[in-house]
Structure formats: structure tokens, C-alpha cells
Amino acid sequence: MVRRLCGEFMENGDGFLSRIRSALRKTSEKISISIAGGKVDNRLLRGLEETLILADVGVETAERLVSGIAGRKFSSGNEEEIKQFLANEISALLKPYESDFFQREFTTIPHILLLAGVNGNGKTTTAAKMAHIFKKSGRRPLLVAADTFRAAATEQLAHWAEKIGVDISVGREKADPAGLVYGSIERAKRENHQVVIVDTAGRLHHRDDLLAELGKIKRVAAKFDPTAPHCTILVLDGMTGQAAHHQVGTFLEKVGIDGLAVTKLDGSAKGGAVVALTQKYKLPILAVGVGEGPDDLRPFRAQEYAAAILG
């Protein structure tokens, strides 16, 4: 199973890499402008540091990268040499936060995944795309529409379930989300679904009452298995920049999260946000999204991402 999935990513890698490059083009173009000419002087260093900070790489990381350039000899006028150095440094920073999430063998069946995040971050489409990946790897997913207070969210997930050909669990409008999750896990056990993907309602990160409902869902899942949910994933909008930090900090403290999925990188000038988030919170990046199609969510790969940021 693992070999088959790895093979699919390798076969489709070039196409996805081109989409990553396209998605991060605004970031890479700004970096290219800041190092135009390739002469390492105060002008280049100041401009590059400012560009990296504006791309949300983070102040400390930007200073570290620029210091590395200042302390190294480059061929005069060689912009590509500077780009390669930056790509290698960024890749090294990101490498510890890669994950084998989609290739991992489950030790507990059904494996329960809980997706959380603020409204509009792409939770529902991310849940569906994850189900698509698991289905392609030979596992049987069950989607759970636990946003029972927003009919549009349930309809959207049901549309995706039909599109990619996976099962979905839907409750009555305004039904208790925790109760729906409980029944869905029972169903998954009966029908031999290997993975349960719970799409929860959007939670404003400053609303403790809304965050408490996520805690209730987690406690219900734990009744089936003390280690469940086996992975709580925070879905972030890649274009929100610094706002993403507030979301990660609050969800991490109030709910507990195990990893991040970063969506909507398309055309963002904030491509460095992934770098800053990993360095601050030390959480794995489980997946990145660069489009609306079923195959536009993929595992995060540090080298690909660093190469894309540098164009």
C-alpha cells in the first residue's frame, strides 16, 4: 500500500511541483527582485531581509538567512548561486516538519482524524481531498459532516463525497455534532471504514464556547479508543500571513493539535508563512493545497517548497 501511494506521488510530482511553483510565484518574484544583480552588499542584504519579512518568513528566520549570505563568498553577479544557497537553507529549516501522514500504517482501526479551523480556511474541501488520497491508497474513508448548524457545509461535503466516490455520514440540521461523531464511529466499525475524517464547524479562535464543542467531540471519540482522535489537524489559509499565528497559538492551547494543513497558497505573496509557523510552533505540515481539484492537496515536501519559494 505504501509503495503504491509513493509511486503515485512520484508519477504526478512534476505536475504538482509546477503548481506549487506557480502558487508561490509572487513570493519568488519579490525575492528575485531583491537580489537582482547578485552583488552581496548592504543594499542587497537590507532589501532581501525586508522582502523575506514581508513574505512572512519571520523576523528571526529572515535575519538568520541574511546573516548566512553576508558571511559567505559568492561569485560576483551570480543571483542563481544566492538563490541556491537560500533554497538549501530553507529546505534544511523545513525538513524536520515533513510528515509521512498519508503513508503511515494505522495501528488502530478506524483511524479518526479531526479537522478544525476558522470558517473560510478550506476545512471542508481539505477533508474531502484527504479522503480522496486515502481512497487512492486503498483505504476506505468515511467523511463526517459535523458542521450541523450550517446546511451549506453539509451540502458541500456531500457534493464532494459523491464526486470522489466515498461514504459520508450526515446528521439532522442543528443536531449535536458530538452525537453525530459517536454514531459515525460506530458505523465505521460496522462497515469496515479504515479512516474517519470529521469536518467540524468553523471556530473563531477567540470564542471559548465554540472551542469547547471541539473538546466534547474529542471526548466522545476517546470513548472508542483513549488515543482518539488519532490526529487533530488545524486547517490554515496560506494567504492570511500573521493571522495564522494567532489561530495556531489559540487552537494549540485550547484544543490541542497534532499537525497543520495549509491551503489556498495560490498566488499568495505570503509564501514564507509555512517557514515561520514551523519554526515557532514545531508542528508538522501534513499537507499543502494549491487548487480546487481533488488532486490539489499533497503531502508537504521541504525541498519542493523551498525550490518553489526561490523560483
N, C-alpha and C positions, 0 to 999 in steps of 0.2 A: 504493500500500500504506500509506504513512504517513498520507495524508489519511483513508483508510478507518478506520484504527485510532484516529486522533484523534477522528473522528466518533463512534465507539462510546463513547469515554470521555465525550464531551460529552453524549451521549444518556443515559448511565447515571449521569452525575455527581451529580445531585441525590440519588439513592438511596444512592450510596456516601458522599456527604458527610454524609447523615443518620446513616449507620453510624459514620463517623469521630466525629461529634459525640456519638453515644451511647457509643462506646467510651471517649471521653475525658471523659465527664460527671463522674466522680469528681474529676478534676483541676479542671475548670472550676467545679464547685460549691464547692470549697475556696477557689479564688481569689475567687469571688463573695462568699463569707462574709468574707474578709479585707478586702475593700474596701467592705463594706456601709456605707451612709451617704454615701459619696463625699466625705467631708471629708478633705483631704490634711493629716494631722498626723502626729506621731511614732508614735501608736498604729497608724494605718493602714500607715505605711511599715514599721514593725517587723513587723507581722502579715503583710504581703504578702511581705516578704523571707523570713520563716520558711516561709511556705506554698510559695513558689517553690523554696526549697532542698529541702523535703520532697518536692516533686514531681520532684526530681532534675534541675532546670534547670541546676544547677551554682552554686557559691557566687559566682564572679566574674560570671557572667551575671545572677544574681539581684541582685547589688549594682549592676550597670550599669543594669538595668531600673528598679530602685527609685530610683536617683540621677536617672534621666531624669524620673521623676514628680515627685520633690522639686524639680527645677529648672524645672518648667513650671507655668503657671497653668491651673487647671481651674475650670469653673463649680461653685459650691458644691453639694454633694449630687448631682453628676452621675456616677453609677457607670458608666454606659454610655460616657461620654467617656473615663474612665480605661481601661476595657476596650478601647476602640478604639485608644487610644494603645499599650497593651501588645501588642495584636494586630499593629499595624503594625510595632512594633519587633521582635517575634519573627519575623514574616514576613521582615523585612529580614535578620535573622541567618541564617535558614534558606535563603533564596533561592539563594545560591551552591551549595547542595548538592542542588538538584533535578537530575534526570538525564533525558535523552531515551533511556534504555536500551532500552525496548521499541519505540521508533520508529526506532531507528538502522538504517541500511542496513549490512549486513555486507560488509566488504571481502574476507573470507576465508570460504570455504565448505568443510566445515562449520564453523560458529562454535561454539567449545567453551566451555561455561560450567561452572565447578566450584563446587559448593556445599559449604561447610564450616561447622562449628559444633559446639557441645556437644549431647550427647543431650538430647532433650526440647524443643529450641528451635523445632521445627517445620520442619526441613530437608526432610523427605520431602514434606510437603504443599506446601511452598513450591516445590519442584522441579516438582511436578505442576501447580500453579497457573500457574507461569511457562510451562510447556508449553502450557497452555490459552490463555494470552494470545497466544503466538506462533502457535498454530494459528488463532486467530480473525483474526489479521492476514494470513493466507495463507501462512505459512511452515510447513514440515514438520519438527516436532521429533522427536528420539529421546531418550527417557529412559533412563538407565543406572543400574541398581540396584547400585552399587558397595559397598554395605554387605553384603558376602557372608558376614560372620560373625554376622549377626543375621537369621534367617529372617523374623521378623515385619516387618522393614523392607522386605525384598524383596516380601513379600505385600502390604504396604500400598501400595507404589508400583505393583505390578501391578494392584491394585484400582483405583487412581486412573487408570492408563493406560487400562483398559477403560472406566471411567466417562466419561472425556473424549475417548476415541477416538483415542489416539496410540500409536505404536510404543514398545516397551520392549525393552531388552537386559538379559538376566538370566544370571548365571553359576552354576556349581555352588556348593553350600554350602561355605564356607571357601576358595573359590578366591582366587587372588591378585587383589586389586582392580585393580592396575595392568595386569595382563594382560587383564582384562575390559574396561578402558577402551580399551586398544590395539585389541582386536578390535571394539569398538563403533564406534570412529572409522573403521576400515576398512569396516565395514558401512554407516555413514552416507555414506561416499564412494560406495560401490557403489549405494546405494538413493536417493541424492539427498536426504538429510535436510539441511536448511539449518542446523539448530542441534542441538547435542548438549548435553544437560543432565545432568551427573553428580551423583548423590546419593551422598555419601560417608558413611562411618560416623561416628558421633559421636566427637568428640575432646575429652578433658579437656584444658583449656588448660595444665595444668601437667605433662602427660606428654609428654616429648620423643620417646619411642619411637613413640608414636601419631602425633604430628605429623610425624615423619619419613616415614611412609607417604604422607601428602599430598604431600610433596616428591617422592616416587617417581612418583606419579600425574602430577604436573606435568611431570616429566622425560619420561615416556612420551608425553604429549600434544605436547611440544615436538619429538618426532621427526618428527611430521607437519608441523609448522609452528613455527618458532622463536619465534613470538609467542604460541603456545598454552600453556596455556588462555587464551583471549582475555579472560576476565573471571573472577576468583576472588571469590566472594561469601560473606561471613560472615553467617549467619542468626542473629539475636538474638531472644531472648524479651523483649518490651517490658515485661514485668512484673518483670524481675529488677533493674532500677534500677542501682545502683552495680556490681553483679557484672558487668554488661555491659562496663564499662570494662576490667576485668581481662582479659576474653576478647578484646576488640578489641586491646588492647596486645600480648598474647602472640601471637595469630594474625598480627598485622601484622608482628611481629618475626621469628617462626619460619617462617611460611609465605608471607607477602605476600598482601595482599588489596586488591581494587580498589574494593569498594563494600559497602554493608550492606543487608540486607533485615530489617525489624523486624516481628515477628509478635506475635500474642496481645495486641494493645492493648486488647482487650475488657475494659472495666471496670477498667482499671488506674488507680491513683492516682499512678502514676509517669510521667504523660504527657510530662513535661518531659525525659525521658531522651534523646529524639531531639535536643533542642536542645543538651544538654551534650555528646553524642557528636560532633556535627558541629563544635562549637567547639573541642573538644580534639584530634580526630584528622583533621579536614579531609577526611573521606571522603564521597563522595556517598551519599545514601539512595536506593537503586534502587527499593525498593518497601516498602509497608506493608500489613500484614494485619490485618483486623478481624473475622474469622469463619472458619467451616469450609467454606463453599461454594466452588465453582470460581471464582466471580467476586469473592471477598472478598480478593483481593490486587490492588493497583493501584499505579501509579506514584505516587511521593511528590510532593505539591504543597505548597509552603511556605505559601501563602495559606490553603488549605483547613485545613491542620494548625493554623496559628496561630488561625484563627477558631474551630476546634473546642476548642482549649485554653481559650479565653476564653468559650466557650459562646455 
